Amino acid sequence: MMRAVTTARLGPLLAVLIAVAGSTAPARSQTAPQRDAIITQLSQFDTAPELDIAALKQRVLDKSRSRARNEPEPAKRPVLVPEILNLPTFTVEIHFDTDTPVVQPDSYQAVGRIADALVNAQLLPYTFLIVGHSDATGKREANAILSQRRADSIRDILVNTFKISSKRLQSLGVGEEQFIDQAHPTSPVNLQIQIMTIGKVAETEPSTPATPAPAPAKKGGKKK
């Protein structure tokens, strides 16, 4: 149904992942995205709408369950989540085991490059949304659920393996409710993952040191 780090800071861990991938991956190979390309795309942030991710998830799920008689064919469906259309976006191919959110070894390096970009100084001030998609094969509701699980999987890897702050990452699966290639609903392009810049990291207010209470005035002694 759907398929799915290069600095000294991430180098040792990335080397281990690549070694595992080389010993267990299938014959096909995948070209990992370039870190600088990810940074360039995602750093083009100006402003973004306030996103209620929980509400968007429910919107996708509700639509995937709809059984309207006059439902348009997949290629003519209206955009379901227009809020994310104009955000800075990097699209990447991630391979997953069939019908699961398990990332295949040949995509470990691609996830590592994403992590490598997110810890770059240019992207550290920002927060991101990981968006999972689906093509138009299979059941709509199942595709929506699986796309969410796959977006969650990428987020979990970035947080747990590459130690990206969970406060900087959210996830959303849109299934087949919003295609990457609207004109070709069954195209493999629609199986890709998108990373979007959605805001800036909230600045923590500096703690104001407590003002010490004034010392009590000394009482003058009685004059003799």
DRENKENU-478818 format. One record per residue: residue in three letters; x, y, z of N, C-alpha, C in turn. Coordinates in steps of 0.2 Angstrom, whole numbers, plus 5000, padded with zeros to 4 digits. Example, Ala and Ser with C-alpha at 12.3 -4.5 7.8 and 13.67 -1.06 7.14 Angstrom:
// DRENKENU-478818
ALA506649725039506249785039506649845039 SER506449895035506849955036506450005039 
END
This chain:
// DRENKENU-478818
MET500449945000500050005000500450065000 MET500850075005501350135006502050105007 ARG502550145005503250125006503550185011 ALA503850165013504050235015504250265009 VAL511950535044511950605047512650615047 THR512750655045513450665042513950705046 THR513750745052514150785056514550745061 ALA515050775064515350735069514950725075 ARG514350765076513950755082513550685081 LEU513350675074512950615073513350555070 GLY513950575068514350525064514350455067 PRO514550445073514650375075513950335075 LEU513450365077512750335077512550315069 LEU512750365065512550355058512950295055 ALA513550295057513950235054513750175056 VAL513450165062513150105064512550085060 LEU512150135059511550125055511650105048 ILE512150135045512350115038512650045038 ALA512950025043513249965043512749905044 VAL512249925048511649875049511249875042 ALA511149935039510849935033511149895027 GLY511849905027512249865022512149795023 SER512049765029512049695030511349665029 THR510849705030510149675030509749705024 ALA509949755021509449795016509349745010 PRO508849755006508749715000509249744995 ALA509249724989509649734984509549814981 ARG508949834982508849904979509249954984 SER509450014981509750064984509350124984 GLN509550174989509150234989509650294990 THR509550344986510050404987509750444993 ALA510150454998509950495003509950575001 PRO509550615004509550685002510150715005 GLN510350775002510850815005510650855010 ARG511050855015510850895021510750975020 ASP511250995015511151065014510551085010 ALA510251035006509651045002509051045007 ILE509051005012508551005017508551075021 ILE509151095023509251165026508951215022 THR509151215016508951275011508151275011 GLN507851215010507151215009506751235016 LEU506951215021506651225027506751285031 SER507251325029507451385032507151445029 GLN506751435024506351485021505751505024 PHE505751515030505151525034505051595036 ASP504451625035504251685037503751685042 THR503151665040502551665045502151595043 ALA501751575048501351515047500751525051 PRO500151495048499551495052499651455059 GLU499251465063499151425069498851365068 LEU499151305069498951245067498751205073 ASP498051175073497851135078497951065075 ILE498451035077498650965074498150915076 ALA497950915082497450865084496750875080 ALA496550935079495950945075496050925067 LEU496650935065496850915058496850835057 LYS497050805062497050735062496350705062 GLN495950735066495250715066494850735060 ARG495050785057494750805050494950755045 VAL495550725045495750675040495450615041 LEU495350595047495050525049494350535047 ASP493950585049493250595047493150585040 LYS493550625036493450625029493650555026 SER494150515029494250455026493750405027 ARG493250415032492750375034492050395030 SER492050445027491450475024491250425018 ARG490650415017490350375012489850415008 ALA490050475006489650515002489450484995 ARG488850494993488650464986489050504980 ASN489050564981489350604976490150624977 GLU490450574980491150584982491550594975 PRO491950644974492350644967492850594967 GLU493050574961493650524960494250554963 PRO494750514965495350534969495650594966 ALA495750594959496150654956495750724956 LYS495150714958494750784958494550804965 ARG494750764970494550784977494850854979 PRO494450894983494750954985495250944990 VAL495750994991496250994996495950995003 LEU496150945007495850945014496150985019 VAL496750995018497151025023497551085020 PRO497151135018497551195014498051235019 GLU497951225025498351265030499151245029 ILE499251185026499951175026500251175019 LEU499851205014500051205007500651245006 ASN500751305009501251355007501851355012 LEU501851305017502351305021503051285018 PRO503651305021504251275018504251205019 THR504451165013504351095013504851055010 PHE505151005013505550955010505250885009 THR505250865003504950795002505450745001 VAL505450685005505950635005505650565004 GLU505950525000505750455000505950415005 ILE505550385009505650335014505350275013 HIS505750215013505450155012505250115019 PHE504650095019504350055024504149985022 ASP504149945027503949875026503149885024 THR502949835020502249835017501749845023 ASP501349895022500749905027500949905034 THR501549935035501849945042502150005043 PRO502250035049502650095050503450085051 VAL503650025049504350005050504750025045 VAL505250075046505750095041506250045039 GLN506250035033506749985030507450015031 PRO507949965031508649985032508950035027 ASP508750025021509050075016508750145016 SER508350155021508150225022508450255028 TYR508850215032509150245038509550305037 GLN509950305032510350365030509950425029 ALA509350415025508950475023508650505030 VAL508450465035508150495041508750525045 GLY509350495044509950525048510150595045 ARG510050605038510150665035509650725037 ILE509050705038508550745041508750765048 ALA508950725052509150735059509750785059 ASP510250775054510850815053510650885052 ALA510150895047509950955045509550995051 LEU509150955055508750995060509251015066 VAL509850985067510251015072510751065070 ASN510651085063511051135060510851205063 ALA511351255064511151315067510551355064 GLN510551345057510051385053509351355055 LEU509251295057508551265058508451255066 LEU508951265070508751255077508251305080 PRO508151365077507551405080506851385078 TYR506851325074506151315071505851245074 THR505151245073504851185074504551155068 PHE504451085067504251055061503651005062 LEU503350995056502850945055503050895050 ILE502950835053503150775048502450755046 VAL502350745039501750735036501850665032 GLY501350615034501350555030500850555025 HIS500950525019500450525014500350455012 SER499850445007499650375004499550384997 ASP499550334993499250334986498550314987 ALA498150304981497450294981497350214981 THR497750174982497650104982497450084989 GLY497050034990496850004997496250044999 LYS496050035006495550075009495750145012 ARG495250185011495450255012495550265020 GLU495150235024495250245031495950205033 ALA496050155031496650115032497250155030 ASN497250185024497750225022497850285026 ALA497350325029497450375033497750355040 ILE497550295043497850275049498550255048 LEU498750225042499450205041499850265040 SER499650315036500050375035500250405042 GLN499750405046499850435053500350395057 ARG500350335057500850285060501550295057 ARG501550305051502250315048502550385049 ALA502050435049502350505051502550495059 ASP502150465063502350455070503050415071 SER503150365066503750325066504350365065 ILE504350415060504850455058505050505064 ARG504450535067504550575073504950535078 ASP504650475080504950435085505750425084 ILE505950405078506650395077507050455078 LEU506750515075507150575076507250595083 VAL506750585087506750595094507150545098 ASN507050485097507350435102508050415099 THR508150415093508750385090509250445090 PHE508950505087509450555085509350615090 LYS508950605095508950655101508750725099 ILE508250725093507950795092507450805097 SER507450865099506950885105506250875102 SER505850835106505150815105504750885104 LYS504950935107504550995107504551035100 ARG505051005096505151035089504850995084 LEU504550945086504250895080503550875082 GLN503050885077502450855077502250815071 SER501750775071501650725065500950735063 LEU500850715057500150715054500150675048 GLY499650625048499550585042498950605038 VAL499050615032498450645028498150585023 GLY498450525023498250475019498250495012 GLU497650475009497550485002497050545001 GLU496950585007496550645007496850705004 GLN497550705003497850755000498550734997 PHE498550724991499050694987499650744986 ILE500250714985500750754983500750764976 ASP500550714972500450724965499650714964 GLN499250764964498550764963498350734957 ALA498750744951498450714945498550644944 HIS499050614948499150544948499050504954 PRO498450494957498350464963498650404965 THR498850364960499150294961499950304961 SER500250364959500950364958501350354965 PRO501850324964502350314970502550374973 VAL502550434970502750494972502250514979 ASN501650484979501150494984501350464990 LEU501850424990502050384996502550415000 GLN502850474998503350505001503150545008 ILE503650555012503550595018503750665017 GLN503450715020503650785019503750815026 ILE504350855026504450885033504350965031 MET503950995036503751065035503951105041 THR504151165039504351215045503651245047 ILE503451245053502851265055502851325060 GLY503451345063503451395068504151405071 LYS504151445076504851455080504751425087 VAL505351395089505351375096505151425101 ALA504751405105504451455110505051475114 GLU505151545115505751565120505551565127 THR505951535131505751535138505951595141 GLU505451625145505651685148506151675154 PRO506651725153507151715158506951735165 SER507151695170506851695177507151765180 THR506751795183506951865186507151845193 PRO507751865195508051855201507651885206 ALA507451855212507051885217507451945220 THR507051995221507352055224507452045232 PRO508052045234508052035242507752085246 ALA507352065251507052115255507552155259 PRO507352225259507752265263507852245270 ALA508452255272508652245279508252285284 PRO508052265289507652305294508152355297 ALA507852415297508252475300508452465307 LYS509052475309509252475316508952525320 LYS508652505326508352555330508952585334 GLY508852655334509352695338509352685345 GLY509852685349509852675356509652735360 LYS509452725366509152785370509752825372 LYS509652895371510152945373510152945381 LYS510752945383510852955390510953025392 
END
